[in-house]
Amino acid sequence: MFIQTESTPNPATLKFLPGREVMGEGAVADFPTREAANRSPLARALFDIPDVARVFFGSDFISVTKKDGDWKQIKAPVLGAIMDHFTRGLPVIESAAEESDDSAQYGEADPEVVAQIRELIDTRVRPAVAQDGGDIIYKGFDGSSGIVFLHLQGSCAGCPSSTMTLKNGIENMLRHYVPEVVAVEAV
């Protein structure tokens, strides 16, 4: 098994590509803490490695964020844990029933405007963010203030350039295509 690695805009995060499906098309799983990793044998194995701070599974990649340490010392154990997991044929997620419902909505808005915003995020933003080892989730749109609320996951969470991505990239694009959008905020 050959696992490729890619750097991300977040220097604390590396993207690991095992050459096979991890979560499947359109599916993601974010483990911001060791406690959140209970439903995933792979995430638990990765958190057993000292200095692993966050684990994120995309459709065909795994993003690992380190606390401190140097990638030179952390990368080999991460590669070993991923290889061991897949060669043993273990499930990535043990049970989807334990997933927390994080579907809080922020504000109310015209359903047509929300549909436009969701389509732009799903077709233009999410694929680009996935290239960088992360994901972005639509949380809501407050029609009265014009604010779109988004949740950053994976390498995007805590990335030094995430504010620039939100404001200069996503906000400008949404404002261009959807005049009702005034601003974008991370939640």
C-alpha positions in Angstrom: 0.0 0.0 0.0 1.4 3.4 -1.0 0.1 6.5 0.9 0.8 9.9 -0.6 1.1 13.0 1.5 0.3 16.6 0.6 0.9 19.8 2.4 -2.1 22.1 3.1 -2.3 25.8 3.6 -2.4 25.1 7.3 1.3 24.3 8.3 0.0 22.2 11.3 -2.0 19.9 9.0 -0.9 17.2 6.4 -3.2 15.5 4.0 -2.8 11.7 3.6 -4.1 10.0 0.5 -4.3 6.2 0.9 -5.2 5.6 -2.7 -8.7 4.2 -1.8 -12.0 5.5 -0.5 -12.0 6.7 3.1 -15.5 8.1 3.6 -17.0 7.9 0.1 -18.2 10.7 -2.2 -19.6 13.7 -0.3 -19.2 12.2 3.1 -16.9 13.6 5.8 -16.1 13.0 9.5 -14.4 15.5 11.7 -12.7 14.5 15.0 -11.6 17.7 16.8 -10.7 15.8 20.0 -9.7 12.3 21.2 -13.1 12.0 22.8 -14.9 12.6 19.5 -13.0 9.7 18.0 -14.8 6.9 19.9 -16.8 5.8 16.8 -13.7 5.4 14.6 -11.0 2.8 15.1 -8.7 4.7 12.6 -9.2 8.1 14.4 -8.5 6.4 17.8 -5.3 4.9 16.4 -4.2 8.3 15.1 -5.0 10.0 18.4 -2.8 7.4 20.1 0.2 9.1 18.3 1.7 11.8 20.5 1.1 15.3 19.2 -1.9 14.5 17.0 -4.5 17.2 17.7 -7.3 16.7 15.1 -8.3 14.1 12.6 -10.5 14.6 9.6 -11.7 12.1 7.0 -12.8 13.2 3.5 -14.0 11.2 0.6 -10.6 9.8 -0.3 -8.2 11.5 2.2 -7.3 11.8 5.8 -6.1 15.2 7.3 -4.1 15.1 10.5 -3.4 18.2 12.5 -0.5 18.2 14.9 -0.2 20.0 18.2 3.4 20.9 18.4 6.2 18.6 17.4 7.9 18.3 14.0 6.3 16.4 11.1 9.5 14.5 10.7 8.8 12.7 14.0 5.0 12.4 13.5 4.6 11.5 9.8 6.0 8.0 10.0 3.7 6.8 12.9 0.7 8.4 11.1 1.6 6.6 7.9 2.0 3.3 9.9 -1.4 3.7 11.6 -3.2 4.4 8.3 -1.5 1.5 6.5 -2.2 -0.9 9.4 -5.8 0.1 9.6 -6.5 -0.5 5.9 -4.4 -3.7 5.5 -6.4 -5.2 8.5 -9.7 -4.3 6.7 -11.1 -2.4 9.7 -14.1 -0.1 9.3 -13.4 3.6 9.2 -16.5 4.4 11.2 -18.0 1.7 13.5 -21.5 3.1 13.9 -23.1 6.2 12.4 -25.9 6.1 15.0 -23.6 7.8 17.5 -23.0 10.9 15.3 -23.9 14.1 17.0 -26.6 16.3 15.5 -24.8 19.5 14.6 -27.5 20.9 12.4 -28.2 24.1 14.3 -29.6 26.7 12.0 -28.7 30.4 12.2 -31.4 32.8 11.2 -34.2 32.5 8.8 -34.3 33.3 5.1 -36.0 32.9 1.8 -35.7 29.2 0.7 -34.7 30.2 -2.8 -31.8 32.3 -1.5 -30.7 29.5 0.8 -30.8 27.0 -2.2 -28.6 29.3 -4.2 -26.1 29.7 -1.4 -26.0 25.9 -0.7 -25.5 25.2 -4.4 -22.6 27.6 -4.7 -21.0 26.2 -1.5 -21.5 22.6 -2.7 -20.3 23.1 -6.3 -17.6 25.7 -6.0 -16.4 26.0 -2.4 -16.4 22.5 -1.0 -14.3 20.9 -3.8 -11.7 23.6 -3.5 -11.6 23.3 0.3 -11.3 19.5 0.0 -8.2 19.9 -2.2 -6.7 21.6 0.9 -7.7 18.8 3.2 -10.8 20.3 4.8 -14.5 20.8 4.4 -16.9 23.7 4.9 -20.5 23.1 6.1 -23.4 25.5 5.5 -25.0 26.2 8.9 -27.5 28.9 8.0 -28.4 32.3 6.5 -29.9 35.2 8.4 -32.0 37.0 5.8 -32.5 40.1 8.0 -28.7 40.7 8.4 -27.5 39.1 5.2 -25.0 36.9 7.1 -24.1 33.4 5.9 -22.9 31.1 8.7 -20.3 28.4 7.8 -18.5 25.8 9.8 -14.9 24.9 8.9 -13.5 21.4 9.4 -10.3 19.5 8.9 -7.2 21.5 7.9 -9.4 24.6 7.6 -10.2 24.7 11.3 -7.5 26.8 12.9 -5.8 27.5 9.6 -4.0 30.9 9.5 -5.4 31.6 6.0 -9.0 30.6 6.8 -10.1 34.1 7.6 -8.8 35.3 4.2 -10.5 32.4 2.5 -13.8 33.2 4.2 -13.7 37.0 3.6 -11.8 37.3 0.3 -12.9 34.1 -1.4 -16.2 32.8 -0.2 -17.8 36.0 0.9 -16.9 37.8 -2.4 -18.1 35.0 -4.5 -21.4 34.7 -2.6 -22.0 38.4 -2.7 -21.4 38.4 -6.4 -23.9 35.7 -7.2 -26.4 36.2 -4.4 -27.0 40.0 -3.8 -28.8 39.2 -0.5 -25.5 38.1 1.1 -23.7 40.8 3.0 -21.1 38.8 5.0 -19.8 35.3 5.9 -19.0 34.3 9.4 -17.4 31.1 10.8 -19.3 29.3 13.6 
